[in-house]
């Protein structure tokens, strides 16, 4: 007896930024709308929670620069932010009648975690939003979308947010 064919996987990176929310909405509208009778992908939404270590300095093995209370408060804030982000993503999916979605929260650097999620789920497509940072900001902050486009072993779709207030170059 033949095994049922499995759908390819699409991973979407979500955070609380306008570009990530727009990328989620854009993708759902194009690939998971009600006019599409059979959704072509299994959908996995991944939120990457930064490690509190990024914000609280480590001053040696097992020692944190700052109080344990500060570290715990920051970690709690990051967990609440992750829960809020997933709540918004769930609401967007529900509003667009997309029900078969897997939600994950992982901790670490978004560039690496998203590429790991692609490998873990054997994804065919990774969707990320583009914040539109200029070259100088990308040098200092890094670019998740640039890194994923170069390193992910699948197709990477970078969704840009339309900024109607910006005048296009002539």
N, C-alpha and C positions, 0 to 999 in steps of 0.2 A: 504494500500500500504506500502510495507516494505521500511524503510529508507535505503539509500545507506550506505554501510559499510565504515567506516572511517579508514584511515591508522593509525598505531601507529606512535608516534612522536619520533624523535631522536633529541636531543639537543647536539650541539657541541660548546664547549667553545673555543673561538679564541682570541688570542692577537698577538702581534708582535714578539713573540718568535719563534725560529726555531722549537721547539717541538710542538707548537700549529699549525703552518703552516703544518708541516709534518703529524700531526694527522689528520688535515682536508683532506690533499691530500690522505693519506692512506685510510681513511674512504670513501671518494668519489670513489676511485679506486675499493674498494671491494663491496660497497653497492649501488653505483649509476652509475656504468660504463655503457657504451653503450651496453655491452653484456648482462646486466641485463635488460630484456624487460620491466618489471613492477617494478618500484622502490618500495621497501618494506616499506619505511618510509616517513612521512612528515618530512621535514628537517627544523630545526630552529638553526641559528647560533647566539650565544650570545657573545658579547664583553663586558667585565666589565671594565668600566672606573673608576680608583681610584678617590676617593674624594680628592679635593685639601687640605682638612683638614688634611689628612694623612701627607702631606708634609709641611704645614704651621701650626705652633703651635697655639693652642687656649689658650688665657691667661685669660679667664674668660667669663662670659655670654656676648655673642655678641661682644667680643673683640678678634681680631686676632693679634698674635705676628708677626709683620711685617706689611707692608703697604697693603692697599686695592689693590693698583696697582699690587703688587707682587702676591697676591691671584688671581686677575683677569687674569694676564699674565699666571700663572701656569694653571688655569682652561682652558684658551684658548689653551695652548699647549696640555693639556690632550684631549681636544675635537678634535684638529687637528690629534693627534695620533690615536684616535678612528676612525676618518673618513678615515685615511690612511689604517688602519688595515682592515676596512670593504671594502675598495676599492680593496685591495689585495685579500681578501676572495671572493669578487664578481668576480674578474678576474679569480681566480682559478676555481670557479664554472662554469663560462662561458666557459673556456677552456676545461672543462670536460663535457660540454653539460648538466649541471645540472641547470635547470632554475627555478624550483618551490621551491624556498628557501625563508624563512622569515629571515630577519636580524634585530637584536635588539642591542641597546646599553643601558646598565644599569649602574648605579653608585653604588659603594660600594666595599665590600670585596668579591673577586671572589668566595671564598668558599661558602659564604652564598647566594650570588646572583645566582650562578649556581644551587644550590639546590632549591631556590625559583622558578627559571625558569622551572625546572623539574616539580614542583608542579603546577605552573601556566598552563603549556601546557599538563599536565598529560602524561609526556614523559615515554616511555618504556625503553629508553636507553639514557645515558649521555656519551659523548665522551670527554675526556680531554687528553692533552699531558702530558708527564712526563719529567720534566727537569733533572731528575737523580741526584738531590742533595743527598749528603751523609747524614748520621744520624745527624751530628752536625748542618749542615745548615738547615735541616728540623726542628730541635728544635728551632732555632732562627727565621727562616723565615716562618715556617709553610709549610705545603704541601697541595696545593689545591686538588691534586688527592687523597691523603690519606684521607683528610676530606670528600670529596665527596663519596669515596668508602665506608666509614663508615656511612655516614648520608643520602645520597640520597635514596629515596624510590623506586629506579629502578635499573636495571642493569647498572653498570658503567664500561666502557671500557677505560683503560688507555693505550695509545699508546706511546711506547718508540721510540725515535729516534735512528736509527742505526748509530753508530759512527764508521766508518770503520778505523779511525786512532787509535782507542783504541784496544789494544791486549786483547783478551778474556783470563780469568784466566785458568791455566792448572791444 
